[in-house]
């Protein structure tokens, strides 16, 4: 189970390519039955793919932290987009565990995430993800 | 249309509410696009086995719809500088989500509006709470 001793652990996922086709697929998925608002743009929350997913994949396989995926809930999410990512961009994603707290029999793990476009050094996404791990002490 | 583009934005201005029925097909499409195939979103039996009433939408799909509501008001998603929320209640497959928001502050010097935003389901549950967006205003 995650504990306060894991604060400061960092995960790096360089070389994430913003695939235009997949970004369009997400725009359609967000629109559902409606027409996509901006079918050719990268939806802001596509950061889930180029920033959160690659960093989280490393966290979830970090055996020392040992997160139980079956009990995992996304509790809160904050995003900032200081610069806008474009289709075809390559970005370097990273994450750091910034807090682990036990409350009401659950464990709250908060990560700071970031994605930087090395071509110009622009930060295209900064964020904070709070994950709730249920069923501690298995 | 109440868009931020080219008009004087003031505290109290409201977003055009955006309502969308989120079907299982839409959740599946989002799983495909995002790569998040957690079975609580796509496997009815599994979802029930962990105490959920059925499959639920990805929180980030709901946040994507909320982002769209803000972007429509702003005129473009390029104007969306920041967005955050708490995933307070799950949104069940087949339920409608309605995203709303209201301008809480305008910084004329920076050209940025801050909005309080949230989303409710057609069950009357507040699914996204503590929401806040920052939008660059066109001038």
Contacts between the chains, C-beta under 8 A, distances in Angstrom:
chain1	res1	chain2	res2	distance
A	22	B	33	6.2
A	25	B	29	7.4
A	25	B	32	6.8
A	25	B	33	4.2
A	26	B	30	7.4
A	26	B	33	4.0
A	26	B	34	6.6
A	26	B	64	7.4
A	28	B	29	6.7
A	28	B	33	7.6
A	29	B	26	6.5
A	29	B	29	4.1
A	29	B	30	4.1
A	29	B	32	7.2
A	29	B	33	4.5
A	29	B	34	7.6
A	29	B	61	7.1
A	29	B	64	7.9
A	30	B	30	7.3
A	30	B	61	6.7
A	30	B	64	4.0
A	30	B	65	6.0
A	30	B	67	7.9
A	30	B	68	6.1
A	31	B	68	7.6
A	32	B	20	5.7
A	32	B	21	7.5
A	32	B	22	6.4
A	32	B	23	6.7
A	32	B	25	7.9
A	32	B	26	3.8
A	32	B	29	7.6
A	33	B	20	7.3
A	33	B	21	6.8
A	33	B	23	7.3
A	33	B	26	7.3
A	34	B	20	6.7
A	37	B	68	5.1
A	37	B	71	6.2
A	37	B	72	6.1
A	37	B	77	7.3
A	38	B	71	7.4
A	38	B	76	7.1
A	38	B	77	5.9
A	41	B	77	5.9
A	41	B	78	7.7
A	43	B	64	5.9
A	43	B	67	6.9
A	43	B	68	7.8
A	43	B	77	6.8
A	44	B	64	7.9
A	44	B	67	5.0
A	44	B	71	7.5
A	44	B	77	5.4
A	44	B	80	5.3
A	44	B	83	6.9
A	45	B	60	5.7
A	45	B	63	5.4
A	45	B	64	4.1
A	45	B	67	5.4
A	45	B	83	8.0
A	48	B	34	5.4
A	48	B	36	7.5
A	48	B	60	4.7
A	49	B	33	7.6
A	49	B	34	6.0
A	49	B	35	6.6
A	52	B	60	7.8
A	53	B	34	7.1
A	53	B	35	5.7
A	53	B	36	7.2
A	69	B	38	7.7
A	70	B	50	7.0
A	71	B	50	7.8
A	72	B	38	7.7
A	73	B	87	7.5
A	74	B	58	7.9
A	74	B	59	4.4
A	74	B	60	7.1
A	74	B	87	5.5
A	75	B	86	6.7
A	75	B	87	6.1
A	76	B	84	7.2
A	76	B	85	7.0
A	76	B	86	4.7
A	76	B	87	6.8
A	76	B	130	7.5
A	77	B	59	6.8
A	77	B	60	6.8
A	77	B	63	6.1
A	77	B	84	6.5
A	77	B	85	6.7
A	77	B	87	7.3
A	78	B	82	7.3
A	78	B	83	7.6
A	78	B	84	3.4
A	79	B	82	6.4
A	79	B	83	5.4
A	79	B	84	6.8
A	80	B	81	6.6
A	80	B	82	4.3
A	80	B	134	8.0
A	81	B	80	6.6
A	81	B	81	6.2
A	81	B	82	7.0
A	82	B	81	7.7
A	84	B	78	5.5
A	128	B	84	7.7
